Amino acid sequence: QVQLVESGGGLVQAGGSLRLSCAASGRTFSVNAMGWFRQAPGKEREFVAAITWSVGSSYYRGSVKGRFTISRDNAKNTVYLQMNSLEPEDTAVYYCAARSGRGSLIGIDSSYDYWGQGTQVTVSS
């Protein structure tokens, strides 16, 4: 099993920045990618960003490109999401996720095997 612990959420004004962290523990050798999803009130969970563990290839949804940056520290089994130029539309619960399987689509939540508890990000106008 893999356990994910998230931190870094909070309240920020529009245009501000937050840095989310997600530390993985347990059988982390099985993880080949980690990512971030978010869910706003009354909406479906949506893909935000992901990164492969060995190569470090990154992927983003279009609305966050140029504003968010995902990175990982393999030695610490930790993934980060640096969020700049935050907008009220970014308000959501952000979930860290880890993928162990191969050949699944990186931007689909059903491809991920482990999930964190979520951290609230609120952006005021």
MOJO-V400960 format. One record per backbone hydrogen bond with DSSP energy under -1.0 kcal/mol. CO is the residue of the C=O (numbers start at 1). NH is the residue of the N-H. If there is no record, write none. Layout:
co/nh
CO/NH
CO/NH
This chain:
co/nh
1/27
3/25
5/23
7/21
10/122
12/124
13/16
16/86
18/83
20/81
21/7
22/79
23/5
25/3
26/28
27/30
28/31
32/53
33/99
34/51
35/97
36/48
36/49
37/95
38/46
39/93
40/43
46/38
48/61
49/36
50/59
51/34
57/52
59/50
61/64
64/67
64/68
67/84
69/82
71/80
73/78
77/24
78/73
79/22
80/71
81/20
82/69
83/18
86/15
87/90
88/91
92/121
93/39
94/119
95/37
96/116
97/35
98/113
98/114
99/32
99/33
105/108
108/111
109/112
114/98
119/94
121/92
122/12
124/14
